[in-house]
Amino acid sequence: MKSNSLLNYYKMILKKVSFDDFLLEKEYQKALKFIHPSERPKLDQWMIENRLLRN
């Protein structure tokens, strides 16, 4: 699976589990492990734009 495909896959998953903070954090950490390091800032920006990133 291409890197961008993984990023899009995890965006979809994160959106679906956003109702539960525990699941969101678990899937976010998993995404950080599997996506390419250069894609991490894009994921973080997407999380901020969608108000999913918790401080």
N, C-alpha and C positions, 0 to 999 in steps of 0.2 A: 504494500500500500504506500502510495506516495505521501510525502510529508504534509503537503497541503490537504490531502484527503484525510489524514489523521486529525489535523487541526479542525477541519470542518466536522468530522465525526464527533470529536470531543465537544465542540460548540453545541451540537445537537443534544448530546447527552447532558451537558451541564444545564442547558435550558430546560430539559425535561425533569431534572432532579432539583431544580432551584427552589421548589416548595419546601425542601428539607435541608436545613443548614448542615447537618451531619453528612448526608449523602453528597451534598454539593462540595464540601471540603474533601471528602474521600475521592470523588471523581476528579476534582481539580488537581489533587496531588498525583493521582494516577496519570492524568493528562500530561503533567509536567515531566513525568518519567518517560513517556512514550513519544512525545512530539520532539522534533529537532530543536536543539537549543536556540537556533535563530528564530524559531516560531513562538517562543515563550513570550516575548514582548507583545506580539500580536494578540496572543490569547489574553494576556493581562489587560491590554487596551480594550479588547472586546468585552471582558468581564466588567470593566469600569463603565463602558458605554451602556451596558445592559443592566447596570446596577446590581451585579451579582457578586462583586468583590467585596468582602467584608473586611473591615479594619480590625 
